[in-house]
Amino acid sequence: MAGGLGWCCWGRPLRKLWGGDGDEESQVTEDHTRVGVESGSGYESGGTASGSAGPGSAPVQLSLPEEILLLSYRNGVAYDDERSAIACAGAELGELALRRRVQVTARKFRLFGVQVYGSGAIRVLDPAPTGLAWADELMAELERLEKSRRRLMPFATARTSSESRPVSLDKWLRLRGDKALLLHREALTERRVLFHSPGSRPRQEERHYPDPSVRNELISRLRAVGDGRVPLDEHMLLLLNLMAEAGLNDELGLTSSTSQRFNRVHGNGAAGALSEEMRETSAMLAVSISRRSRGDGGGSDGDGGDGGE
């Protein structure tokens, strides 16, 4: 009874909003004037979607992993469970990087004149509280892993080094698994940005429908950046790269050519005006998500290294 009631209350109306059987993307507003909070070196909070989760409510503040999750859900289920989970875990690190709490570095080398990214490493820059419970818990766990890695260093090396050892990015994404997706899905459901519809029949999959106004506003902002009507900033650099590797470009009707993705990763064009540290973090997260979604963890769950050439 509860499942059927949940479906009647939220499932059918929301499926209608998303275009009947979900074969067509809902109409996205063409008003691109409200683009949310600019995020650059002073980024202190999640992005702003001007849609609201209820009449008269304030604009919804979304963190980077919440944005990825919201984009991944349209017809009640994730577009691709595995890739969405990996992208959500990567987006958590991206959010911390925007707040200047962590940095993701890469081992880089050149192949036929092109810079290639090898293994990645996560380093905690500032463990001070962020105001986000999940973010503080993540940093505490990263610090614990850093310290445990230092204890495992050879005695002679550890005696001459007071620094903690960075955490392997591939290892972290593997350990995080689908925890990020489930955590942020529950949080958005509690905030009524996602609407939960339990299966009305045995073995029927539960569904989580996004608030169309919030999701469509976010898509509008992405299109505005992609079309060059809104400047590319650090927040959008991360979101666009993560979204592309999650396979969401076609799902959302967004165009992003191979050359555009190459330019974002390698700091060409508009991306060249952004900080090198953030470009490297964004590129390494995108590369690692792509590898893990292909079943290739990069072969490095061991020493994350210090990055650099």
N, C-alpha and C positions, 0 to 999 in steps of 0.2 A: 504493500500500500504506500509506504513512504517513498519507494522508488518511483512508482507511477505518479504520485503527487509532485515529486521533484521535477519529473519530466514535463508534466502539464504546466507547472508554474514557470519553468525556465527553458526547458528543452525546445518545445515547439515554437514559442515566440522568438527565441534566439536563432533557431534554424531559419525561420522566415526572414529575420534581419540579415542573415548571411546568404540569402539567395536560395531558399527552398532546400534542395538536396545538397547544397554546398558545392555545386559544380562551377559556380561563377563567383568571382570576388565581388563583395558588396561595393556599392558606389562610394568612392572616397571623396571627401570634400576637397574643393579646389582652392579653398582659402588658405594660403600659405603665409599669411601675415604674422601669425602667432607661432613663433618657432621655439618658444621655451627659453630656458636659462642658458645663456652663452657659457660654454665651459672651456677654459683654457688652463693656464698654469695656476689660476686661483680657484679651480673647480672644487667645490665643497659639498655638493649634494648631487643626488641623482637627477636625471633629466626631467623636464616638465612636459607633460602632455596636457593640452588645454581641454581635452574632454574631461568629463566628470563621472564619478561612479554613482551619482545620485543627484536629483534636482537641488539646485542651490548650493551644492558642495564646492569646495575650493578645487583648483586644478590639481590633478593627481601627480604626485612626485614619484618618479620611478627610478630605481637604480638600474645600472647596466644589465645585470642578470635578469631583472624583472622585465626590461624591455625585450631582451632576447626571447624570454619565455612567452611574453604576450604575442610577439610576432610569430612564434612557432605554432600557436594554437589559433585555429580558425573555425573548424567544424567540430570542435569539442575534444579533439585529440591532437597530439603533437604531430607535426608534419613528418618528422623522422625521429623516432624515440632516441636512438643512439646518438645521432649527430646533434640533436637538440640538447641532450644531457651534457655532452662534451662542451658544446658552445656555452651553455649556462655556467659550467664550472670555470671555463676560461674567462667569461664575463665577470665573474666574481673577482678574479685577479685584475681584470681591466678596471673595475671600479676602485679597487685599492690603489692601482697605479695612478688613476686620475686624482686621487686624494693625496698622492705623493707618499703613500705608506709602504708600497713595495715597488720593486723594479724587476722586470724580466729581461735578462741579458741573453745573448746568443754567442755560440762559437760560430764564427763566420769564416768563409774562405771563398776564393774566386775560382770559377770554373768557366773556361772559355770567355773570360772577361766579364762574367756576370757574378755578382755577389750571391752566394748560396748560404742558407742558414742551416747550421748543424743542430746540436743539442742545446736546450735552453735551461736556464737556471733562475730561481726566484730568490731575491734577497729582500729581507725586511729592512726598510729605511727608517721608519718611525713607528714604534709600537704603541704610541699614545692612543687612548680610546677614540673611536670615530663617532660614537653615538648610534651606531648600528650594531645590534647584538651579534648577528651572524658574522659581520666583518671582524669584530673584536675576537670572536672565537677562532676564526680562520687565522688571524695573525698570531694568536697564542699558540696554535698548533704548528704554524710555520716556524715560529721561534723555537719551539720544542724540538722540531726536526733539525733545525740548524745546529742547535747545541749538541744533539745526539750525534750528528755527523762529525762535529769537532772532536767528540770523545773517541770516535772510531779512527781518527787520524793517527798515523805513526807517531810514537812518543816524541821523537826528535823534532818532527814538524810541528806538532801541537805545542811543544815547549817554546818554540820561537814565534808562534802565531797566536795573537789574542782574539782574532776575528772568528766569528762563527762561519760555518761553511754553507754556501747557498744550497737550496733544495732543488733537486732535479724537477724540471717542469713536467716531463713525461710521467715521472713517478707520481707527482701530485695529482695530475689529471686522472691517472689510473686509480689512485686511492679515493679520490673524490667521487668517481663513478656518477651515479644518478642522484646523489644526495643533494646537490645544488638545485636540480630541477624540482625535486619533490619539496624541498624547503621553501623555495620561492613560489611554487604553485600554491602551497598551503597559505602562504602569507597573502598572496593576491586574492585568494578565495575569501579569506577573513576580511579583507578590505573591500570586497565586493567589486573588484576589478575583473575577477573571474567568477563565473557562476557555476556551481557544482551541480551536476545532474547525475544521481546514481542510476545504475542500470535498472530498468523496470522489470526485467525478466532474468531468471537465473542465467549466469554466465554472460550476460550482456555487459559490455564494457562501460564503465562510468565515463562521463564526459565533463569537460571544463570549458565553458563558453566565455570568450572575452567580451568586455564591454565594447561595443562597436565604436562608440565615439572616441574612446581613449586610443584604441588600436588604430583607427583610421587617421587620427591626428598624427600619430607617430609615423605612419606610412607617408603622410603628406610632407612631414618634415624631411624624411629620407629622400623623397622625390625632389624636394626643393634644393637639397644639397647636391644630389646627383645631377640636377639640371644646371647647377651653377648659380641659382638665384639666391642661395644662402651660403655664406663662406663655410668651408670645411674647418672644423675645430677638432680638438683632441677627442672629445666625446664621440663625435660622429665618425671620426677615423676608426676608432675601435669598433663602434657598432656596425659600420659598413663592412669591415673586414671579417668580423665574427659572423655576421649575417650571411655573407657570401660563402664562407666555409661550412655553414650549417645547411647550405643548399636552399636558402630562402628567397633568393633573387627572383627566380621564375615563379615561385609560389605567390609572391607579393606583386608580381608584375613590374618589378624594378629592373632597369637595364643597367648593366655594369660590364663593360667589355673587358677582355683580357688585358688590354693595354691600360685601362683605368685601374684595374686591380694591381697590375705591375707597378704603376706609378705610386699608388698608395703605399705599397710594401716597401718600395725602394726610395721613397722620399722625393719623387719627381713631381712637378707641377705644384698644385695647391698644397700638397702634403709637405713640400720642401720648407714651408714657412713654419712648420710645427717643430717641437723640440726633437732632437735626435733620440733621446731616451724614450720618448713616447712612441716615436715611429718604430724603434726596435722592439719595444714591448708589444705593440700592436701586431707587427709582422710575425714575431715569434709565437704569439698566441694563435694567430691564424694558421701558421705552418704546422704547429703541433696538433691543432684540431683536425686539420686535413689528414695528417699522418695517422692519428688514432682512429679516425672514421674509416680509414682504409685498412685498419688492422695492423698498421706499422707504427709501433710506439717509438721508433727512432733508435731502438736498441740501447737506450741509455736510461736505466733506472738507477744507475750508480751515481758517479760523480757528476754533478750538474756543471761543474767548472765555474769559472768566473766570467765567461763570455769574452768578448773582444776578438780581434783578428787572430 
